[in-house]
Structures are given as structure tokens and as C-alpha cells.
Amino acid sequence: MVIFVLTIGAGGPTSAAMNPFRDLGPRVIYTIIYRGSGMPSARWDYAWVPIAGPLIGSGLGVIASLLLPANG
């Protein structure tokens, strides 16, 4: 359900780039092809989000699993 909501909310016509490599590859190619052509920017100011998000989330998950008591 989370994937569905993220895809619908952030997807747009090309779907959501929730995988960092799914986001980074097209961004690099877009920058190379359309450099100086007057096309909109590839939004490099936002490019850190698909990379930092999973790293921060996994770090918080590890911390939470170490701090919460185990069942059993």
C-alpha cells in the first residue's frame, strides 16, 4: 500500500523514482542531452533525496531494532 500511495502521489507520467539508480540515471542522461538547449533543469538540488532517504531510513531502522525490546 505504501508503494502504491507513493507512486500515485509522486509518480507523474513516468512513475516514481523510489530506487536511487532509477532516479540518477535518467537525471544524468537528461543533463547531458539537454545541456544549453533551454530545456528545464534536471533539478539537481533534489537529487540527494533518493540517495539520502534510504540511508537515513535504514539507519533509523537499525537504531529502532536495537532499542526496542525483542519479542520472545
All heavy atoms as TSV, in Angstrom:
chain	resi	resn	atom	element	x	y	z
A	1	MET	N	N	0.820	-1.188	0.000
A	1	MET	CA	C	0.000	0.000	0.000
A	1	MET	C	C	0.875	1.268	0.000
A	1	MET	O	O	0.535	2.244	-0.653
A	1	MET	CB	C	-0.934	-0.038	1.200
A	1	MET	CG	C	-1.963	1.039	1.159
A	1	MET	SD	S	-2.911	0.947	-0.353
A	1	MET	CE	C	-4.517	1.128	0.229
A	2	VAL	N	N	1.988	1.225	0.727
A	2	VAL	CA	C	2.881	2.389	0.773
A	2	VAL	C	C	3.442	2.671	-0.619
A	2	VAL	O	O	3.473	3.821	-1.063
A	2	VAL	CB	C	4.026	2.159	1.788
A	2	VAL	CG1	C	5.072	3.242	1.682
A	2	VAL	CG2	C	3.477	2.098	3.193
A	3	ILE	N	N	3.879	1.628	-1.320
A	3	ILE	CA	C	4.407	1.809	-2.684
A	3	ILE	C	C	3.337	2.391	-3.595
A	3	ILE	O	O	3.605	3.296	-4.387
A	3	ILE	CB	C	4.901	0.458	-3.249
A	3	ILE	CG1	C	5.959	-0.154	-2.347
A	3	ILE	CG2	C	5.391	0.611	-4.675
A	3	ILE	CD1	C	7.297	0.465	-2.428
A	4	PHE	N	N	2.116	1.899	-3.485
A	4	PHE	CA	C	1.008	2.398	-4.299
A	4	PHE	C	C	0.774	3.881	-4.048
A	4	PHE	O	O	0.684	4.675	-4.986
A	4	PHE	CB	C	-0.258	1.595	-3.999
A	4	PHE	CG	C	-1.478	2.111	-4.701
A	4	PHE	CD1	C	-1.650	1.922	-6.056
A	4	PHE	CD2	C	-2.450	2.802	-4.005
A	4	PHE	CE1	C	-2.768	2.402	-6.707
A	4	PHE	CE2	C	-3.577	3.288	-4.640
A	4	PHE	CZ	C	-3.728	3.093	-5.999
A	5	VAL	N	N	0.715	4.276	-2.784
A	5	VAL	CA	C	0.464	5.678	-2.439
A	5	VAL	C	C	1.616	6.564	-2.923
A	5	VAL	O	O	1.379	7.649	-3.463
A	5	VAL	CB	C	0.228	5.827	-0.923
A	5	VAL	CG1	C	0.194	7.285	-0.508
A	5	VAL	CG2	C	-1.059	5.136	-0.518
A	6	LEU	N	N	2.858	6.125	-2.746
A	6	LEU	CA	C	3.994	6.919	-3.213
A	6	LEU	C	C	3.999	7.066	-4.731
A	6	LEU	O	O	4.314	8.127	-5.267
A	6	LEU	CB	C	5.301	6.287	-2.756
A	6	LEU	CG	C	5.635	6.455	-1.273
A	6	LEU	CD1	C	6.867	5.641	-0.915
A	6	LEU	CD2	C	5.841	7.907	-0.924
A	7	THR	N	N	3.654	5.996	-5.427
A	7	THR	CA	C	3.630	6.052	-6.889
A	7	THR	C	C	2.538	6.980	-7.383
A	7	THR	O	O	2.755	7.774	-8.299
A	7	THR	CB	C	3.440	4.643	-7.480
A	7	THR	OG1	O	4.497	3.812	-6.994
A	7	THR	CG2	C	3.477	4.673	-8.986
A	8	ILE	N	N	1.371	6.898	-6.782
A	8	ILE	CA	C	0.272	7.785	-7.182
A	8	ILE	C	C	0.594	9.234	-6.824
A	8	ILE	O	O	0.372	10.150	-7.612
A	8	ILE	CB	C	-1.045	7.338	-6.504
A	8	ILE	CG1	C	-1.463	5.958	-6.989
A	8	ILE	CG2	C	-2.160	8.354	-6.738
A	8	ILE	CD1	C	-1.716	5.863	-8.476
A	9	GLY	N	N	1.152	9.465	-5.639
A	9	GLY	CA	C	1.419	10.823	-5.180
A	9	GLY	C	C	2.594	11.489	-5.860
A	9	GLY	O	O	2.565	12.678	-6.150
A	10	ALA	N	N	3.664	10.754	-6.127
A	10	ALA	CA	C	4.880	11.347	-6.667
A	10	ALA	C	C	5.189	10.889	-8.076
A	10	ALA	O	O	6.209	11.272	-8.635
A	10	ALA	CB	C	6.066	11.007	-5.757
A	11	GLY	N	N	4.344	10.071	-8.634
A	11	GLY	CA	C	4.659	9.417	-9.901
A	11	GLY	C	C	4.705	10.304	-11.109
A	11	GLY	O	O	5.685	10.326	-11.825
A	12	GLY	N	N	3.666	11.030	-11.361
A	12	GLY	CA	C	3.631	11.780	-12.598
A	12	GLY	C	C	3.557	10.834	-13.783
A	12	GLY	O	O	3.232	9.658	-13.631
A	13	PRO	N	N	3.880	11.299	-14.954
A	13	PRO	CA	C	3.747	10.457	-16.142
A	13	PRO	C	C	4.800	9.350	-16.259
A	13	PRO	O	O	4.596	8.383	-16.956
A	13	PRO	CB	C	3.886	11.433	-17.303
A	13	PRO	CG	C	4.616	12.588	-16.732
A	13	PRO	CD	C	4.247	12.652	-15.277
A	14	THR	N	N	5.925	9.476	-15.571
A	14	THR	CA	C	6.987	8.484	-15.716
A	14	THR	C	C	7.133	7.577	-14.514
A	14	THR	O	O	8.115	6.857	-14.410
A	14	THR	CB	C	8.332	9.172	-15.974
A	14	THR	OG1	O	8.631	10.010	-14.855
A	14	THR	CG2	C	8.307	9.983	-17.240
A	15	SER	N	N	6.217	7.628	-13.577
A	15	SER	CA	C	6.234	6.825	-12.358
A	15	SER	C	C	7.238	7.394	-11.359
A	15	SER	O	O	8.029	8.261	-11.673
A	15	SER	CB	C	6.543	5.368	-12.659
A	15	SER	OG	O	6.423	4.599	-11.488
A	16	ALA	N	N	7.162	6.896	-10.154
A	16	ALA	CA	C	8.026	7.412	-9.091
A	16	ALA	C	C	9.398	6.750	-9.159
A	16	ALA	O	O	9.515	5.565	-9.414
A	16	ALA	CB	C	7.393	7.129	-7.742
A	17	ALA	N	N	10.429	7.524	-8.901
A	17	ALA	CA	C	11.790	7.004	-8.896
A	17	ALA	C	C	12.196	6.731	-7.453
A	17	ALA	O	O	12.950	7.481	-6.852
A	17	ALA	CB	C	12.727	7.998	-9.555
A	18	MET	N	N	11.674	5.663	-6.877
A	18	MET	CA	C	11.974	5.356	-5.481
A	18	MET	C	C	13.297	4.612	-5.328
A	18	MET	O	O	13.814	4.484	-4.241
A	18	MET	CB	C	10.832	4.557	-4.870
A	18	MET	CG	C	9.580	5.395	-4.727
A	18	MET	SD	S	8.203	4.480	-4.098
A	18	MET	CE	C	7.594	3.728	-5.577
A	19	ASN	N	N	13.841	4.107	-6.407
A	19	ASN	CA	C	15.139	3.470	-6.408
A	19	ASN	C	C	16.162	4.545	-6.792
A	19	ASN	O	O	15.999	5.223	-7.803
A	19	ASN	CB	C	15.126	2.337	-7.437
A	19	ASN	CG	C	16.438	1.621	-7.559
A	19	ASN	OD1	O	17.476	2.123	-7.176
A	19	ASN	ND2	N	16.388	0.439	-8.135
A	20	PRO	N	N	17.244	4.723	-6.010
A	20	PRO	CA	C	18.203	5.790	-6.337
A	20	PRO	C	C	18.776	5.687	-7.754
A	20	PRO	O	O	18.978	6.697	-8.414
A	20	PRO	CB	C	19.307	5.598	-5.302
A	20	PRO	CG	C	18.679	4.879	-4.184
A	20	PRO	CD	C	17.589	4.036	-4.773
A	21	PHE	N	N	19.019	4.478	-8.235
A	21	PHE	CA	C	19.570	4.342	-9.583
A	21	PHE	C	C	18.522	4.598	-10.642
A	21	PHE	O	O	18.830	5.018	-11.744
A	21	PHE	CB	C	20.210	2.968	-9.755
A	21	PHE	CG	C	21.434	2.820	-8.920
A	21	PHE	CD1	C	21.427	2.029	-7.789
A	21	PHE	CD2	C	22.589	3.509	-9.237
A	21	PHE	CE1	C	22.558	1.916	-7.003
A	21	PHE	CE2	C	23.726	3.397	-8.459
A	21	PHE	CZ	C	23.708	2.599	-7.332
A	22	ARG	N	N	17.263	4.357	-10.332
A	22	ARG	CA	C	16.169	4.661	-11.256
A	22	ARG	C	C	16.021	6.169	-11.402
A	22	ARG	O	O	15.575	6.676	-12.411
A	22	ARG	CB	C	14.879	4.017	-10.743
A	22	ARG	CG	C	13.593	4.492	-11.359
A	22	ARG	CD	C	13.490	4.078	-12.828
A	22	ARG	NE	N	12.210	4.449	-13.378
A	22	ARG	CZ	C	11.930	5.643	-13.893
A	22	ARG	NH1	N	12.825	6.591	-13.904
A	22	ARG	NH2	N	10.748	5.887	-14.394
A	23	ASP	N	N	16.420	6.909	-10.398
A	23	ASP	CA	C	16.347	8.368	-10.438
A	23	ASP	C	C	17.613	8.975	-11.030
A	23	ASP	O	O	17.534	9.898	-11.830
A	23	ASP	CB	C	16.134	8.905	-9.021
A	23	ASP	CG	C	16.111	10.417	-8.989
A	23	ASP	OD1	O	15.112	10.986	-9.457
A	23	ASP	OD2	O	17.083	11.015	-8.514
A	24	LEU	N	N	18.776	8.456	-10.654
A	24	LEU	CA	C	20.044	9.082	-11.025
A	24	LEU	C	C	20.381	8.926	-12.511
A	24	LEU	O	O	20.824	9.878	-13.148
A	24	LEU	CB	C	21.172	8.503	-10.171
A	24	LEU	CG	C	22.505	9.220	-10.247
A	24	LEU	CD1	C	22.361	10.672	-9.810
A	24	LEU	CD2	C	23.527	8.509	-9.388
A	25	GLY	N	N	20.155	7.746	-13.075
A	25	GLY	CA	C	20.477	7.511	-14.485
A	25	GLY	C	C	19.771	8.454	-15.438
A	25	GLY	O	O	20.421	9.145	-16.240
A	26	PRO	N	N	18.426	8.521	-15.397
A	26	PRO	CA	C	17.733	9.453	-16.287
A	26	PRO	C	C	18.106	10.920	-16.053
A	26	PRO	O	O	18.162	11.706	-16.989
A	26	PRO	CB	C	16.259	9.222	-15.957
A	26	PRO	CG	C	16.203	7.843	-15.431
A	26	PRO	CD	C	17.490	7.642	-14.699
A	27	ARG	N	N	18.410	11.266	-14.796
A	27	ARG	CA	C	18.798	12.648	-14.489
A	27	ARG	C	C	20.127	12.994	-15.164
A	27	ARG	O	O	20.295	14.080	-15.720
A	27	ARG	CB	C	18.891	12.829	-12.980
A	27	ARG	CG	C	18.966	14.247	-12.528
A	27	ARG	CD	C	19.072	14.341	-11.022
A	27	ARG	NE	N	17.968	13.725	-10.322
A	27	ARG	CZ	C	16.863	14.359	-9.939
A	27	ARG	NH1	N	16.729	15.636	-10.196
A	27	ARG	NH2	N	15.912	13.720	-9.299
A	28	VAL	N	N	21.096	12.078	-15.135
A	28	VAL	CA	C	22.404	12.315	-15.768
A	28	VAL	C	C	22.251	12.414	-17.284
A	28	VAL	O	O	22.783	13.334	-17.914
A	28	VAL	CB	C	23.392	11.184	-15.383
A	28	VAL	CG1	C	24.657	11.260	-16.231
A	28	VAL	CG2	C	23.735	11.258	-13.913
A	29	ILE	N	N	21.518	11.484	-17.881
A	29	ILE	CA	C	21.328	11.500	-19.334
A	29	ILE	C	C	20.586	12.764	-19.765
A	29	ILE	O	O	20.950	13.401	-20.765
A	29	ILE	CB	C	20.577	10.234	-19.796
A	29	ILE	CG1	C	21.402	8.996	-19.493
A	29	ILE	CG2	C	20.217	10.308	-21.266
A	29	ILE	CD1	C	22.766	8.973	-20.145
A	30	TYR	N	N	19.569	13.155	-19.029
A	30	TYR	CA	C	18.817	14.378	-19.345
A	30	TYR	C	C	19.746	15.585	-19.321
A	30	TYR	O	O	19.680	16.447	-20.189
A	30	TYR	CB	C	17.682	14.550	-18.337
A	30	TYR	CG	C	16.821	15.765	-18.586
A	30	TYR	CD1	C	15.735	15.688	-19.443
A	30	TYR	CD2	C	17.091	16.975	-17.974
A	30	TYR	CE1	C	14.942	16.794	-19.679
A	30	TYR	CE2	C	16.302	18.075	-18.195
A	30	TYR	CZ	C	15.228	17.988	-19.051
A	30	TYR	OH	O	14.451	19.078	-19.291
A	31	THR	N	N	20.637	15.637	-18.322
A	31	THR	CA	C	21.567	16.761	-18.219
A	31	THR	C	C	22.532	16.784	-19.407
A	31	THR	O	O	22.827	17.845	-19.954
A	31	THR	CB	C	22.352	16.674	-16.901
A	31	THR	OG1	O	21.436	16.703	-15.817
A	31	THR	CG2	C	23.326	17.821	-16.767
A	32	ILE	N	N	23.018	15.623	-19.818
A	32	ILE	CA	C	23.962	15.550	-20.937
A	32	ILE	C	C	23.285	15.941	-22.254
A	32	ILE	O	O	23.822	16.732	-23.034
A	32	ILE	CB	C	24.570	14.137	-21.038
A	32	ILE	CG1	C	25.484	13.881	-19.839
A	32	ILE	CG2	C	25.326	13.958	-22.347
A	32	ILE	CD1	C	25.948	12.445	-19.716
A	33	ILE	N	N	22.107	15.397	-22.501
A	33	ILE	CA	C	21.433	15.624	-23.782
A	33	ILE	C	C	20.924	17.051	-23.921
A	33	ILE	O	O	21.074	17.675	-24.974
A	33	ILE	CB	C	20.277	14.620	-23.959
A	33	ILE	CG1	C	20.844	13.213	-24.141
A	33	ILE	CG2	C	19.396	14.996	-25.137
A	33	ILE	CD1	C	19.795	12.129	-24.190
A	34	TYR	N	N	20.322	17.598	-22.880
A	34	TYR	CA	C	19.664	18.901	-22.989
A	34	TYR	C	C	20.480	20.054	-22.427
A	34	TYR	O	O	19.929	21.110	-22.141
A	34	TYR	CB	C	18.298	18.845	-22.309
A	34	TYR	CG	C	17.345	17.919	-23.014
A	34	TYR	CD1	C	16.926	16.732	-22.422
A	34	TYR	CD2	C	16.868	18.220	-24.274
A	34	TYR	CE1	C	16.060	15.882	-23.073
A	34	TYR	CE2	C	16.006	17.378	-24.937
A	34	TYR	CZ	C	15.600	16.207	-24.327
A	34	TYR	OH	O	14.752	15.366	-24.978
A	35	ARG	N	N	21.779	19.893	-22.289
A	35	ARG	CA	C	22.616	20.972	-21.769
A	35	ARG	C	C	22.603	22.166	-22.717
A	35	ARG	O	O	22.888	22.043	-23.906
A	35	ARG	CB	C	24.054	20.491	-21.593
A	35	ARG	CG	C	24.948	21.549	-20.987
A	35	ARG	CD	C	26.370	21.123	-20.877
A	35	ARG	NE	N	26.445	19.741	-20.419
A	35	ARG	CZ	C	27.557	19.079	-20.285
A	35	ARG	NH1	N	28.698	19.648	-20.584
A	35	ARG	NH2	N	27.562	17.833	-19.880
A	36	GLY	N	N	22.250	23.319	-22.214
A	36	GLY	CA	C	22.276	24.537	-23.001
A	36	GLY	C	C	21.187	24.666	-24.043
A	36	GLY	O	O	21.237	25.548	-24.883
A	37	SER	N	N	20.177	23.807	-24.017
A	37	SER	CA	C	19.139	23.863	-25.051
A	37	SER	C	C	17.913	24.660	-24.620
A	37	SER	O	O	16.955	24.746	-25.358
A	37	SER	CB	C	18.699	22.444	-25.425
A	37	SER	OG	O	18.040	21.841	-24.327
A	38	GLY	N	N	17.947	25.211	-23.419
A	38	GLY	CA	C	16.803	25.981	-22.943
A	38	GLY	C	C	15.738	25.120	-22.273
A	38	GLY	O	O	14.709	25.630	-21.845
A	39	MET	N	N	15.970	23.809	-22.184
A	39	MET	CA	C	15.020	22.921	-21.505
A	39	MET	C	C	15.126	23.138	-20.002
A	39	MET	O	O	16.135	23.617	-19.500
A	39	MET	CB	C	15.325	21.453	-21.834
A	39	MET	CG	C	15.130	21.104	-23.282
A	39	MET	SD	S	13.417	21.168	-23.796
A	39	MET	CE	C	12.770	19.744	-22.975
A	40	PRO	N	N	14.084	22.769	-19.254
A	40	PRO	CA	C	14.152	22.932	-17.800
A	40	PRO	C	C	15.286	22.108	-17.194
A	40	PRO	O	O	15.736	21.119	-17.766
A	40	PRO	CB	C	12.810	22.416	-17.302
A	40	PRO	CG	C	11.965	22.216	-18.487
A	40	PRO	CD	C	12.818	22.239	-19.698
A	41	SER	N	N	15.706	22.515	-16.018
A	41	SER	CA	C	16.800	21.853	-15.311
A	41	SER	C	C	16.421	20.435	-14.906
A	41	SER	O	O	15.254	20.088	-14.787
A	41	SER	CB	C	17.136	22.666	-14.064
A	41	SER	OG	O	17.862	21.917	-13.144
A	42	ALA	N	N	17.428	19.604	-14.661
A	42	ALA	CA	C	17.206	18.245	-14.178
A	42	ALA	C	C	16.989	18.220	-12.671
A	42	ALA	O	O	16.906	17.163	-12.076
A	42	ALA	CB	C	18.383	17.353	-14.552
A	43	ARG	N	N	16.898	19.373	-12.049
A	43	ARG	CA	C	16.643	19.528	-10.608
A	43	ARG	C	C	17.676	18.785	-9.763
A	43	ARG	O	O	17.348	17.926	-8.966
A	43	ARG	CB	C	15.234	19.085	-10.254
A	43	ARG	CG	C	14.185	19.994	-10.869
A	43	ARG	CD	C	12.823	19.754	-10.328
A	43	ARG	NE	N	12.814	19.938	-8.872
A	43	ARG	CZ	C	11.863	19.453	-8.099
A	43	ARG	NH1	N	10.876	18.789	-8.607
A	43	ARG	NH2	N	11.904	19.646	-6.799
A	44	TRP	N	N	18.928	19.139	-9.922
A	44	TRP	CA	C	19.988	18.511	-9.142
A	44	TRP	C	C	19.899	18.891	-7.670
A	44	TRP	O	O	20.474	18.212	-6.823
A	44	TRP	CB	C	21.350	18.868	-9.712
A	44	TRP	CG	C	21.651	18.070	-10.930
A	44	TRP	CD1	C	21.520	18.468	-12.225
A	44	TRP	CD2	C	22.076	16.713	-10.977
A	44	TRP	NE1	N	21.848	17.446	-13.075
A	44	TRP	CE2	C	22.201	16.351	-12.335
A	44	TRP	CE3	C	22.371	15.760	-10.005
A	44	TRP	CZ2	C	22.614	15.093	-12.735
A	44	TRP	CZ3	C	22.776	14.502	-10.415
A	44	TRP	CH2	C	22.898	14.181	-11.754
A	45	ASP	N	N	19.193	19.982	-7.350
A	45	ASP	CA	C	19.020	20.341	-5.940
A	45	ASP	C	C	18.191	19.300	-5.195
A	45	ASP	O	O	18.279	19.184	-3.974
A	45	ASP	CB	C	18.382	21.722	-5.812
A	45	ASP	CG	C	17.044	21.820	-6.519
A	45	ASP	OD1	O	16.852	21.135	-7.548
A	45	ASP	OD2	O	16.189	22.590	-6.058
A	46	TYR	N	N	17.425	18.501	-5.914
A	46	TYR	CA	C	16.582	17.471	-5.323
A	46	TYR	C	C	17.204	16.082	-5.427
A	46	TYR	O	O	16.728	15.128	-4.828
A	46	TYR	CB	C	15.222	17.485	-6.040
A	46	TYR	CG	C	14.264	16.408	-5.595
A	46	TYR	CD1	C	13.565	16.545	-4.417
A	46	TYR	CD2	C	14.068	15.261	-6.357
A	46	TYR	CE1	C	12.689	15.566	-3.996
A	46	TYR	CE2	C	13.194	14.279	-5.957
A	46	TYR	CZ	C	12.502	14.438	-4.773
A	46	TYR	OH	O	11.641	13.472	-4.359
A	47	ALA	N	N	18.301	15.931	-6.138
A	47	ALA	CA	C	18.877	14.619	-6.441
A	47	ALA	C	C	19.369	13.883	-5.199
A	47	ALA	O	O	19.492	12.663	-5.214
A	47	ALA	CB	C	20.013	14.763	-7.444
A	48	TRP	N	N	19.647	14.584	-4.121
A	48	TRP	CA	C	20.144	13.934	-2.911
A	48	TRP	C	C	19.056	13.160	-2.180
A	48	TRP	O	O	19.350	12.231	-1.418
A	48	TRP	CB	C	20.762	14.968	-1.973
A	48	TRP	CG	C	19.766	15.966	-1.456
A	48	TRP	CD1	C	19.387	17.126	-2.058
A	48	TRP	CD2	C	19.011	15.862	-0.257
A	48	TRP	NE1	N	18.438	17.754	-1.307
A	48	TRP	CE2	C	18.186	16.997	-0.184
A	48	TRP	CE3	C	18.944	14.925	0.763
A	48	TRP	CZ2	C	17.311	17.228	0.868
A	48	TRP	CZ3	C	18.073	15.146	1.819
A	48	TRP	CH2	C	17.270	16.292	1.859
A	49	VAL	N	N	17.796	13.482	-2.408
A	49	VAL	CA	C	16.703	12.870	-1.654
A	49	VAL	C	C	16.599	11.354	-1.878
A	49	VAL	O	O	16.523	10.601	-0.893
A	49	VAL	CB	C	15.367	13.591	-1.955
A	49	VAL	CG1	C	14.200	12.886	-1.307
A	49	VAL	CG2	C	15.449	15.035	-1.488
A	50	PRO	N	N	16.604	10.830	-3.117
A	50	PRO	CA	C	16.506	9.379	-3.277
A	50	PRO	C	C	17.731	8.613	-2.775
A	50	PRO	O	O	17.674	7.410	-2.596
A	50	PRO	CB	C	16.357	9.177	-4.790
A	50	PRO	CG	C	15.924	10.480	-5.317
A	50	PRO	CD	C	16.493	11.517	-4.404
A	51	ILE	N	N	18.836	9.305	-2.552
A	51	ILE	CA	C	20.021	8.639	-2.024
A	51	ILE	C	C	20.058	8.735	-0.502
A	51	ILE	O	O	20.278	7.744	0.197
A	51	ILE	CB	C	21.296	9.246	-2.647
A	51	ILE	CG1	C	21.292	8.977	-4.149
A	51	ILE	CG2	C	22.551	8.702	-1.991
A	51	ILE	CD1	C	22.332	9.719	-4.918
A	52	ALA	N	N	19.808	9.915	0.039
A	52	ALA	CA	C	19.873	10.106	1.490
A	52	ALA	C	C	18.681	9.489	2.207
A	52	ALA	O	O	18.827	8.999	3.331
A	52	ALA	CB	C	19.955	11.604	1.812
A	53	GLY	N	N	17.521	9.479	1.587
A	53	GLY	CA	C	16.326	8.940	2.231
A	53	GLY	C	C	16.461	7.494	2.667
A	53	GLY	O	O	16.237	7.170	3.846
A	54	PRO	N	N	16.849	6.576	1.760
A	54	PRO	CA	C	17.022	5.188	2.179
A	54	PRO	C	C	18.137	5.000	3.207
A	54	PRO	O	O	18.035	4.154	4.089
A	54	PRO	CB	C	17.362	4.451	0.885
A	54	PRO	CG	C	16.793	5.291	-0.190
A	54	PRO	CD	C	16.909	6.696	0.293
A	55	LEU	N	N	19.209	5.788	3.103
A	55	LEU	CA	C	20.294	5.665	4.075
A	55	LEU	C	C	19.840	6.100	5.470
A	55	LEU	O	O	20.120	5.430	6.467
A	55	LEU	CB	C	21.500	6.487	3.631
A	55	LEU	CG	C	22.209	6.000	2.375
A	55	LEU	CD1	C	23.287	6.985	1.953
A	55	LEU	CD2	C	22.802	4.632	2.615
A	56	ILE	N	N	19.133	7.209	5.536
A	56	ILE	CA	C	18.633	7.689	6.826
A	56	ILE	C	C	17.584	6.726	7.381
A	56	ILE	O	O	17.600	6.384	8.566
A	56	ILE	CB	C	18.054	9.115	6.680
A	56	ILE	CG1	C	19.179	10.096	6.362
A	56	ILE	CG2	C	17.304	9.534	7.939
A	56	ILE	CD1	C	18.704	11.476	5.951
A	57	GLY	N	N	16.684	6.261	6.526
A	57	GLY	CA	C	15.649	5.330	6.958
A	57	GLY	C	C	16.206	4.018	7.471
A	57	GLY	O	O	15.755	3.491	8.494
A	58	SER	N	N	17.205	3.472	6.782
A	58	SER	CA	C	17.789	2.213	7.244
A	58	SER	C	C	18.558	2.406	8.540
A	58	SER	O	O	18.524	1.549	9.424
A	58	SER	CB	C	18.694	1.610	6.170
A	58	SER	OG	O	19.758	2.485	5.880
A	59	GLY	N	N	19.217	3.548	8.691
A	59	GLY	CA	C	19.900	3.842	9.956
A	59	GLY	C	C	18.923	3.951	11.117
A	59	GLY	O	O	19.162	3.414	12.203
A	60	LEU	N	N	17.801	4.621	10.876
A	60	LEU	CA	C	16.780	4.721	11.924
A	60	LEU	C	C	16.173	3.360	12.247
A	60	LEU	O	O	15.860	3.068	13.398
A	60	LEU	CB	C	15.688	5.705	11.497
A	60	LEU	CG	C	16.094	7.172	11.428
A	60	LEU	CD1	C	14.956	8.015	10.867
A	60	LEU	CD2	C	16.504	7.667	12.801
A	61	GLY	N	N	16.031	2.518	11.236
A	61	GLY	CA	C	15.508	1.171	11.463
A	61	GLY	C	C	16.449	0.334	12.324
A	61	GLY	O	O	16.003	-0.404	13.210
A	62	VAL	N	N	17.742	0.450	12.075
A	62	VAL	CA	C	18.717	-0.289	12.889
A	62	VAL	C	C	18.691	0.210	14.325
A	62	VAL	O	O	18.677	-0.591	15.269
A	62	VAL	CB	C	20.134	-0.147	12.287
A	62	VAL	CG1	C	21.184	-0.637	13.254
A	62	VAL	CG2	C	20.222	-0.888	10.979
A	63	ILE	N	N	18.662	1.510	14.503
A	63	ILE	CA	C	18.609	2.071	15.853
A	63	ILE	C	C	17.351	1.632	16.577
A	63	ILE	O	O	17.394	1.241	17.744
A	63	ILE	CB	C	18.726	3.613	15.805
A	63	ILE	CG1	C	20.123	4.009	15.345
A	63	ILE	CG2	C	18.398	4.241	17.149
A	63	ILE	CD1	C	20.281	5.479	15.025
A	64	ALA	N	N	16.205	1.660	15.879
A	64	ALA	CA	C	14.948	1.251	16.498
A	64	ALA	C	C	14.987	-0.234	16.872
A	64	ALA	O	O	14.497	-0.613	17.943
A	64	ALA	CB	C	13.785	1.524	15.553
A	65	SER	N	N	15.573	-1.073	16.024
A	65	SER	CA	C	15.626	-2.509	16.338
A	65	SER	C	C	16.559	-2.791	17.502
A	65	SER	O	O	16.359	-3.773	18.231
A	65	SER	CB	C	16.047	-3.307	15.109
A	65	SER	OG	O	17.412	-3.074	14.816
A	66	LEU	N	N	17.566	-1.971	17.703
A	66	LEU	CA	C	18.465	-2.169	18.835
A	66	LEU	C	C	17.867	-1.647	20.140
A	66	LEU	O	O	18.153	-2.186	21.211
A	66	LEU	CB	C	19.807	-1.481	18.574
A	66	LEU	CG	C	20.652	-2.061	17.438
A	66	LEU	CD1	C	21.867	-1.192	17.196
A	66	LEU	CD2	C	21.051	-3.492	17.755
A	67	LEU	N	N	17.051	-0.614	20.057
A	67	LEU	CA	C	16.488	-0.010	21.260
A	67	LEU	C	C	15.200	-0.669	21.734
A	67	LEU	O	O	14.922	-0.676	22.922
A	67	LEU	CB	C	16.237	1.488	21.026
A	67	LEU	CG	C	17.477	2.354	20.802
A	67	LEU	CD1	C	17.072	3.791	20.551
A	67	LEU	CD2	C	18.415	2.272	22.000
A	68	LEU	N	N	14.415	-1.208	20.807
A	68	LEU	CA	C	13.156	-1.822	21.187
A	68	LEU	C	C	13.392	-3.236	21.708
A	68	LEU	O	O	14.243	-3.954	21.203
A	68	LEU	CB	C	12.195	-1.864	19.987
A	68	LEU	CG	C	11.763	-0.497	19.478
A	68	LEU	CD1	C	10.936	-0.655	18.205
A	68	LEU	CD2	C	10.964	0.242	20.531
A	69	PRO	N	N	12.633	-3.652	22.732
A	69	PRO	CA	C	12.837	-4.997	23.264
A	69	PRO	C	C	12.393	-6.064	22.278
A	69	PRO	O	O	11.434	-5.872	21.513
A	69	PRO	CB	C	11.956	-5.024	24.515
A	69	PRO	CG	C	10.952	-3.951	24.293
A	69	PRO	CD	C	11.616	-2.914	23.439
A	70	ALA	N	N	13.106	-7.159	22.263
A	70	ALA	CA	C	12.773	-8.263	21.353
A	70	ALA	C	C	11.591	-9.048	21.899
A	70	ALA	O	O	11.428	-9.178	23.109
A	70	ALA	CB	C	13.981	-9.178	21.211
A	71	ASN	N	N	10.763	-9.558	21.014
A	71	ASN	CA	C	9.642	-10.409	21.433
A	71	ASN	C	C	10.166	-11.820	21.647
A	71	ASN	O	O	10.756	-12.407	20.772
A	71	ASN	CB	C	8.542	-10.415	20.362
A	71	ASN	CG	C	7.871	-9.059	20.236
A	71	ASN	OD1	O	7.881	-8.295	21.183
A	71	ASN	ND2	N	7.321	-8.781	19.087
A	72	GLY	N	N	9.891	-12.353	22.767
A	72	GLY	CA	C	10.301	-13.733	22.961
A	72	GLY	C	C	10.866	-13.950	24.259
A	72	GLY	O	O	11.102	-14.510	25.114
